[in-house]
């Protein structure tokens, strides 16, 4: 039956919210790139792309500034609305860090002591996590190095994580004046047993990529050290045993002198992300050969469980994190920001607890007492 009489508008609509104003090429910035999908033989597939949202601040371990957060939001929105994009890849520049969370220099020098300003920043941060969870394309976190603090949280918002085996993962909040309320307290009880979730959130202990894989927080781990044309596993991590003396040791770091020797041996070995990128490419090729509508319905069905708990607490957490910028976050971020002057990145916890036990007000005297002092020349 001919329907030529029906009016038609064949001009493709543009559903993207932003132009290029939130993207850049010079750090600190968020970079957005389109790259062609690659098949299993290495051929580029014309007309089908991957969207790469790249944190570009390597001198500060890809910590995100306010402007970079805007870039991440814009990047995932653009990827979501681009008909040619099969998947969105979230990564960082270099081989040292995917992301170490919020930029502590900006936190210390602008946001600390300004709760209202930080509350507005947290609206942006919440929008960043929402942008990842709402992206209508599969999201892959390509971990090229440290994924710590807020970096761990925005990474966990992604659907799949593929990691360099040199990467370390963990939280920093309670040690440096905050709480892991940017997703960890929401996601981890789903991912881990409740006590493992508790310890991971509060201890600020760093876990290896192999341990993250063992506990199902990371999908795939690939070696990136390449010596004489051969890839070698991270020598600082136990990867050849599962149990020793009744305890699981696979994925745990070596200790003492063994760790130091392994760390020293790594220094002269270059990194090569060939295996990591091939694995990312293979996952994307799997997505390419699935029905796109059915794929996204399936992904959103899984994401729904993550989003449920994230949505329950993100607004209350926003208000607490803002208020905290007037007290413990003020202490923690200033201590960390001035670590090169003082030789310490944390406050005197014992003295702080003693002052609180004595009912001391949070005032200039308390701040002076607990912050580390500059090193004498």
MIKE-935500 format. One line per 4 residues: number of its first residue (from 0); for each residue x, y, z of C-alpha. Coordinates in steps of 0.02 Angstrom, whole numbers, plus 32768, in hexadecimal, padded with zeros to 4 digits. Example, Ala and Ser with C-alpha at 12.3 -4.5 7.8 and 13.67 -1.06 7.14 Angstrom:
BEGIN
0 = 8267/7F1F/8186  82AC/7FCB/8165
***
This chain:
BEGIN
0 = 8000/8000/8000  804B/80A6/7FCA  8056/812A/804F  809C/81B4/7FE3
4 = 800F/8227/8017  8051/822D/80CD  80BE/82C6/80F1  8173/8296/8116
8 = 8208/82F2/8161  82A4/8291/8132  8321/830A/817E  837D/82B0/820A
12 = 8366/8305/82B2  83F8/833A/8320  83D4/8302/83D4  847C/8335/841D
16 = 8476/83B8/84A8  8523/8404/8491  85A0/8435/840E  865C/8427/8426
20 = 866B/84AA/84AF  868C/842B/853A  8713/83C9/84DD  87CA/83F4/84C7
24 = 8874/83B3/8495  88E6/840A/8512  88E5/83CD/85C7  888A/83DC/8638
28 = 87F6/83B1/85CB  8782/8327/8591  87A3/82ED/84E0  871E/82A0/8470
32 = 874E/8234/83DB  86F4/81C6/835E  8753/812B/8325  8719/80AB/82A6
36 = 86E1/8000/82E4  8762/7F79/82BE  8734/7EC6/8292  8791/7E2B/82CC
40 = 8805/7E30/8236  8838/7EE2/825B  87CF/7F32/81D2  877E/7FDC/81F4
44 = 86C2/7FDD/81DB  868D/8079/817E  85F4/80D2/81C6  85FC/8083/8273
48 = 865A/80D8/8301  868F/80CC/83B4  8689/8169/841E  8721/8186/848C
52 = 8708/81F7/8523  87B9/8217/8560  87EF/826A/8603  8885/82D4/85D0
56 = 88E1/8311/866B  8976/829A/8679  89E3/830D/86E3  895E/8300/876C
60 = 8938/8248/8750  889F/8272/86E6  8843/82BC/877A  87AA/8317/873A
64 = 8793/83D3/8749  86E8/8426/8743  86FA/8445/8688  872E/8391/866B
68 = 8691/8353/86C3  862A/83BA/864A  868B/8368/85BC  8664/82B9/85FB
72 = 85AA/82E3/8605  85AD/832D/8556  8613/8299/8514  859D/8212/8550
76 = 8508/8276/8514  8555/828A/8468  8581/81D0/845F  84D0/81A5/8493
80 = 8483/8210/840A  84FA/81E1/837D  84A7/815F/830C  8550/8122/82CC
84 = 8596/80F9/8378  8596/8043/83AD  85E5/805B/8459  8632/80E2/84C8
88 = 86E0/80C8/8510  8713/8128/85AC  87CF/8135/85C9  885F/81A8/85F6
92 = 88FF/81E9/85A8  89A4/8190/85CA  89D3/80F1/8626  89CE/812D/86DC
96 = 8917/814F/8700  8867/813D/86BF  882C/81B8/8743  8852/81E0/87F9
100 = 87B0/823C/8819  878F/82F5/8831  881E/836F/8819  885E/8388/88CA
104 = 88B4/842C/889E  880E/8474/8865  87B7/8427/88FC  8834/8472/8978
108 = 884C/851B/8927  8799/853F/88F1  8714/84CB/8938  8753/84AD/89EA
112 = 86F9/8523/8A60  8675/8548/89DB  85EB/84C9/89F8  856D/851C/8985
116 = 85E7/851F/88F5  8614/8468/8912  855B/843C/8917  854A/8483/8867
120 = 85E4/8422/8832  8596/8383/8879  84FE/83A3/880B  8577/8397/8779
124 = 85CA/82FB/87C0  8520/82A7/87D5  84FA/82DA/8722  859C/8285/86EB
128 = 856B/81DE/873B  84BA/81F2/86F5  8501/8212/8647  8561/816E/864D
132 = 84CF/810A/8693  8454/8158/8617  84C1/8149/857B  8460/80E9/84F7
136 = 84FD/8092/84BC  8561/800C/8519  85EA/805B/8582  8698/8013/859C
140 = 8714/8053/861C  87C2/803A/85D1  8830/8044/866C  88DE/807B/8639
144 = 891F/8098/86EA  88E5/80C9/8799  8828/80CB/87B3  8816/8118/885E
148 = 8796/817F/88C2  871A/81D6/884E  8774/8182/87BD  8743/80D9/8804
152 = 868F/8113/8813  8679/8157/8763  86D1/80BB/8723  8657/804A/877F
156 = 85C7/80A9/872F  85FE/805E/8689  85B8/7FB8/864C  865D/7F5C/8631
160 = 870F/7F7A/866E  87AA/7F40/8611  884B/7F65/866F  8906/7F70/8662
164 = 8951/7EF9/86E1  89BA/7F88/8726  891E/7FE5/875F  88EF/7FF6/8816
168 = 883F/8015/8856  87F7/805C/88F5  87AB/80E9/8958  87FB/817F/89AD
172 = 8769/81D5/8A03  8776/81B2/8ABF  8833/81C9/8ABA  882D/826F/8A5F
176 = 8790/82C1/8AA3  86FE/827D/8A42  868F/81E4/8A2C  8680/8173/8992
180 = 85CF/81B0/8971  85E9/81CC/88B7  85B1/811A/8894  861A/80A3/88FD
184 = 85A4/809E/8992  8518/807F/8914  8569/8002/889D  85DE/7F9A/8908
188 = 855A/7F43/8975  8512/7F02/88D0  85BA/7EC9/888F  860A/7E80/892D
192 = 85DC/7E2D/89CF  85A7/7EB0/8A4E  8647/7EA8/8AB5  86B9/7EAE/8A1D
196 = 8653/7F44/89E2  8668/7F94/8A8D  8724/7F78/8A92  873F/7FB2/89DF
200 = 86DF/8053/8A03  872E/8084/8AA8  87DF/803D/8AAD  8827/809F/8A1A
204 = 8887/7FFF/89F4  88C1/7FED/8940  8894/7F4E/88E2  88EE/7F0A/884A
208 = 8897/7EF2/87A3  88A5/7E35/87BC  884E/7E3F/8864  87C7/7EAC/8817
212 = 87AF/7E26/8792  87AC/7D9D/8817  871C/7DF2/8874  86C1/7E1A/87CF
216 = 86D9/7ED8/87D5  873C/7ED4/8731  8711/7E6B/8698  87BC/7E54/8648
220 = 8871/7E76/8679  88FC/7E80/85F8  89B9/7E8E/860D  8A06/7F2E/85C7
224 = 8ABF/7F1A/85F1  8B1A/7EE1/8555  8BCD/7EA5/8562  8C2B/7E68/84CA
228 = 8B8B/7E57/8467  8B36/7DEE/84ED  8AAD/7E28/8563  8ACC/7E07/861C
232 = 8A54/7E0F/86AD  8A61/7E92/8736  8AEF/7E4B/87A1  8AB5/7EA2/8841
236 = 8A16/7E37/8849  8A02/7D7E/8872  89B5/7D2F/87D7  89F2/7C7A/87DE
240 = 899C/7C3E/887E  88E9/7C42/88B7  88F7/7C07/896B  8989/7C07/89E4
244 = 897C/7BD1/8A9A  88C0/7BCB/8A8A  88B0/7C7F/8A4B  888E/7CBF/899B
248 = 892C/7D16/895E  8908/7D23/88A4  8903/7DDC/8879  8956/7E16/891B
252 = 89F2/7E82/8914  8A9C/7E3D/8946  8ADD/7E80/89EA  8B7C/7ECF/8A2B
256 = 8C1E/7EB8/89CB  8BCB/7E48/8948  8B55/7ED5/891A  8BE2/7F56/8913
260 = 8C4D/7EE6/88A2  8BBA/7EC6/882D  8B91/7F7F/8827  8C45/7FAA/87FD
264 = 8C4B/7F26/8774  8BB2/7F74/8720  8C02/801E/8709  8C66/7FEF/866F
268 = 8BD8/7F91/8618  8B6E/7FF7/859E  8AB1/7FED/8597  8A4D/7FB8/8500
272 = 898E/7FBB/84FE  897C/7F49/8466  8926/7EBA/84C3  88B7/7F30/8525
276 = 887C/7F8A/848A  8864/7EE7/842A  87F3/7EAA/84B7  878F/7F4C/84B5
280 = 877F/7F3B/83F8  8743/7E86/8407  86BB/7EB9/8483  8682/7F43/840E
284 = 867C/7EC7/837D  860D/7E56/83E6  8598/7EEB/8404  859B/7F15/834A
288 = 8556/7E69/8321  84C1/7E77/8396  8417/7EC7/837A  8432/7F7A/83B9
292 = 8385/7F8F/8404  8388/7EE6/845B  8439/7F07/8497  840C/7FAD/84E9
296 = 836E/7F67/8538  83D6/7EDC/8585  845B/7F56/85C3  83DB/7FCC/860C
300 = 838A/7F39/8664  842E/7F19/86C0  8455/7FD2/86DA  83AB/7FEA/872B
304 = 83E9/7F92/87C9  8480/8005/87D5  8417/809F/87B1  8396/8070/8834
308 = 840F/8082/88C6  846E/8112/8876  83CC/8175/8864  8397/8152/8919
312 = 8429/81AE/8965  847E/8221/88E7  841F/82BE/891D  8437/82A2/89D8
316 = 84EE/827B/89B9  84FE/831B/8955  84C6/8382/89EA  8535/8326/8A67
320 = 85CF/8333/89F7  85AE/83ED/89E3  85A0/8409/8A9F  863B/83A0/8ABD
324 = 86A3/841C/8A56  869C/848E/8AEF  86EC/8410/8B64  8746/836B/8B42
328 = 8751/8383/8A86  87A4/842C/8AA8  8828/83D3/8B10  883F/833E/8A9D
332 = 884F/8399/89F9  88C5/841E/8A3E  8933/8397/8A89  893A/833B/89E3
336 = 8952/83D7/897A  89E7/8411/89E4  8A3D/8369/89F1  8AD8/83A3/8993
340 = 8AF1/8430/8A11  8AD0/83C8/8AAB  8B05/8317/8A7C  8A5D/82D1/8AB4
344 = 89B8/82C1/8A56  894A/82A4/8AEF  891F/82FF/8B90  8955/82CA/8C3F
348 = 88C2/8254/8C5C  88ED/8230/8D12  88F8/82E8/8D3F  8856/830C/8CE2
352 = 87F9/8283/8D3E  883D/82BF/8DE5  8803/8371/8DC2  8756/8332/8D94
356 = 8752/82C7/8E31  8775/8366/8E94  86E2/83BD/8E41  8753/8436/8DE4
360 = 86F5/84A1/8D63  8723/8492/8CAC  8781/8536/8CA0  8824/8581/8C62
364 = 8882/853E/8CF9  8849/848B/8CD8  8878/849B/8C20  8924/84DC/8C4E
368 = 893E/844F/8CCB  8914/83BC/8C59  8953/83F0/8BAC  8A06/83B9/8B88
372 = 8A88/8444/8B96  8AFE/847A/8B0B  8BA5/8423/8B0D  8C32/848C/8B55
376 = 8CB0/84C4/8AD2
***
